[in-house]
Amino acid sequence: MEKKLFFDRRFWPMFWTQFLGAFNDNVFKNALVILITFKSYKLLGLGTEQMVALCGGVFILPFFLFSAVAGQICDKYNKDQLVRYIKVWEIVVMLLGSLGFFLENVPLLLITLFLMGLQSTFFGPIKYSILPEIIKKDELVEANALVEMGTFLAILLGTILGGVLISIEQSGKIFVSFAVLLFALKGYLFSRGINRLQPTNPGLNIRFGIVRPTWEVVQIIKQTKGLFLSVLGISWFWFLGASLLSIFPVYVKNVFNGNEHVVTLFLAIFSIGVAIGSMLCEKLSDKKLELGLVPIGTIGMSVFIIDLFFIKALNGPEVGIIEFFSTFNGIRATIDLLGLSIFSGFYIVPLYTFIQMFSKQEVRSRVIAANNVLNAFFMVFSAIFLGILYALNLSFGQIFLILGFLNLIVSLYIYTVIPEFMLRFISFLLTKVMYRFKVHGSENIPSKGGAILICNHVSFVDWLIIAAGIRRPPRYVMWYKFMQVPLVGFLFKDARVIPIAQKKEDPKILEDGMNEIKKGLLAGDLLCIFPEGEITKDGKLGKFRTGIEKILNEVSVPVIPMTLNGLWGSFFSRVNNGKALSCWKTFFTRWFARVELNIYPAWSSKEVSAKKLEDYTNEKLNSNPLNQ
């Protein structure tokens, strides 16, 4: 956790506001569930177990009914003011809830629970859509990691505190009433520290209702394929999480003969694991959106879920935490649960960051609202799905096996439809696993606007290495025949590679390519060119072709020289008599070798010529120790 953002005045008021909101929700919900369970309250002929299930339904119902309206309101009005109004609302709701606990009036407590869900429905779109407005773009991954960490720790701590307080004999209801009021008040005080913001879409006409506005916000995210599928990916996470968390209490009791303390331990491990995974995700992302972590998260989650299938049930008396840890299966289940939750953090943080970055500011709250609607739907569907599996008399192990393989299938579908996830995954493996990769001069890349990157061409993975080292996703200009290579060509198309050819090869491809280059630069794209036109066969820099000059005659943009160092002699270079991907000795001997991407200050278009760039690049390459 970097103190700079966690203690930054722009961020911490919102962090603690959302943390205390999630914390308070779970104090109240768990206290109510335990009160109903141990007092055996009934309502309208419903038994205790049905009443507990009703609590979950009452809380989530407002997300279906009012998320669309909430998203519109959050886009139209000042988010900082809305947060303060919502926190005042929470205080009033908790006053009603305190009265319900004091009187032990279950209908009143259920009404309070519904109003809490309604409050969360309006707070949810703000929680994520406000982040890009209060912090910088390159801080979003860290902010989301902190928010996810805070959310799961708040759920854990709130659940534990609610159970502890309501269990206090005679005074439990008073302690719960005092606690929820206190934390609601503290949440409001923190909300007053959120910076003043301007509305993102003040002219928006709010459409009230349930079905039609909900359908309209879902249509907003469907307009962008990547955005829609990322929202589906998040919703699948909540489907999986809701399924697992509902299974764990019964699983602990029936498989390990564990008592309620072991159940609490499972919740604690899961919450702490997601928090750890979220922060590790931030560290591995290096302040940029790293979609390559999402497939890693998927694989890790599935492996650990499937491993639960192989854990056999124990016979014997009821066990506590100490006895649970004294068994091999107990330790194995703990490792599985911790691994599952850590990889969940890898999965969820980049997806939330993705929808924040790629949704337009004026509709971002409605995108988050649509995400919340779909999340709620998937969570309800998870309960129905589990009910079907239970009706089929499947064992817990079999259910874990099904969930693990479903996770792989669903994720594989998403990665097939959006190959960018797989591209980033390969880039991540190259730069974090295969090589010791360092980037120098990232500050020389402009945060926006069209620009041209030029780089020496050493290997077939240069473009993937560069993609991993630059926070802005660049487009590449490549020889058109690369687009015809099976699989690789498919990836190139998704990376928006611009095919190019020599005039004697295909003048039409050349003309179309030059037009697309000009169009992209004028639209603000970052364009990467390898001016040598081919991969070096001897490790030396080749002659720069004059295509860069022709481009700059059409559009004036800055040119940023770069050098890749340390890749010559690798498995992906032409070190083996001009052939790449053939010298397996280099694959192993060069494992974890040092590779650098050096980014130099920008040149104005007026001072650029192919010869000057070639001489400058050659000088930089010859002076780098990795190329000696």
Sequence and secondary structure as in RCSB ss.txt:
>XXXX:A:sequence
MEKKLFFDRRFWPMFWTQFLGAFNDNVFKNALVILITFKSYKLLGLGTEQMVALCGGVFILPFFLFSAVAGQICD
KYNKDQLVRYIKVWEIVVMLLGSLGFFLENVPLLLITLFLMGLQSTFFGPIKYSILPEIIKKDELVEANALVEMG
TFLAILLGTILGGVLISIEQSGKIFVSFAVLLFALKGYLFSRGINRLQPTNPGLNIRFGIVRPTWEVVQIIKQTK
GLFLSVLGISWFWFLGASLLSIFPVYVKNVFNGNEHVVTLFLAIFSIGVAIGSMLCEKLSDKKLELGLVPIGTIG
MSVFIIDLFFIKALNGPEVGIIEFFSTFNGIRATIDLLGLSIFSGFYIVPLYTFIQMFSKQEVRSRVIAANNVLN
AFFMVFSAIFLGILYALNLSFGQIFLILGFLNLIVSLYIYTVIPEFMLRFISFLLTKVMYRFKVHGSENIPSKGG
AILICNHVSFVDWLIIAAGIRRPPRYVMWYKFMQVPLVGFLFKDARVIPIAQKKEDPKILEDGMNEIKKGLLAGD
LLCIFPEGEITKDGKLGKFRTGIEKILNEVSVPVIPMTLNGLWGSFFSRVNNGKALSCWKTFFTRWFARVELNIY
PAWSSKEVSAKKLEDYTNEKLNSNPLNQ
>XXXX:A:secstr
  HHHHT TTTHHHHHHHHHHHHHHHHHHHHHHHHHHHHT  BTTB HHHHHHHHHHHHHHHHHHHHHHHHHHHH
HS HHHHHHHHHHHHHHHHHHHHHHHHHT HHHHHHHHHHHHHHHHHHHHHHHHTHHHHS GGGHHHHHHHHHHH
HHHHHHHHHHHHHHHHTSTTTHHHHHHHHHHHHHHHHHHHHTTS     S TT      SHHHHHHHHHHHHTSH
HHHHHHHHHHHHHHHHHHHHHHHHHHHHHHH B HHHHHHHHHHHHHHHHHHHHHHHHHHTTS  TTHHHHHHHH
HHHHHHHGGG     SS B HHHHHTSHHHHHHHHHHHHHHHHHHHHHHHHHHHHHHHS GGGHHHHHHHHHHHH
HHHHHHHHHHHHHHHHTT  HHHHHHHHHHHHHHHHHHHHHH THHHHHHHHHIIIIIIEEEEEE GGGS SSS 
EEEEE   BTTHHHHHHHH SS  EEEEEGGGGGSTTHHHHHHHTT EEE  TTT HHHHHHHHHHHHHHHHTT 
EEEE TTSS  SSSS     THHHHHHHH    EEEEEEES TTSTTBSTBTTBSS  HHHHHHTTTEEEEEEE 
  B GGG  HHHHHHHHHHHHHT GGG 
